[in-house]
Amino acid sequence: MLKKAKRSAVPLVLVEIPGELIREEITSVFSKFERASGEITCIYPIREVMQLEGINQLANLLTYLDSEGLMLQVNGLNLPEDYKGIPDYSMEDILKRIQVLNRK
C-alpha cells in the first residue's frame, strides 16, 4: 500500500495503534465490504475490527484514539507543505460524496 501511495502521490496520514485494539481478523472483516454505499462509510470495517460502537466518522475515531492515548505514532506521506489536518466533514457531506463516487 505504501509503494502504491508513493507512486500515485496519494496524501496519507498513518496512525499506529496498539495491536490489542485489533479484535477481529482484518482481511476477513474488510472483505465483507465491497464499497461504501448508503449509510456504510469507509469507517465501518475499521470500527468492526476494533469493536467500537458509536464511531461513525474518521474525526470521531481520531478524537477517541487521542483522548485515550492510543496513538502510538502519527506520520504523513505526500502531504502538502501547508497541511493543517484532516478536514472535519459532516455525515451528510460524507454520504453525498459516497453517492458521487459510486456513480462513477
Number of C-alpha atoms within 10 A of each C-alpha: 6 10 8 9 13 13 9 10 12 12 13 15 12 11 14 11 15 10 8 7 12 15 12 14 11 14 10 11 15 16 10 9 14 7 13 16 16 11 13 14 19 18 15 22 20 19 19 18 18 17 14 14 9 8 18 17 18 19 15 14 17 16 12 14 15 12 10 9 10 15 15 11 10 10 10 12 14 13 15 9 6 6 8 8 8 11 8 12 11 11 13 10 10 15 17 13 12 19 13 9 11 11 6 5
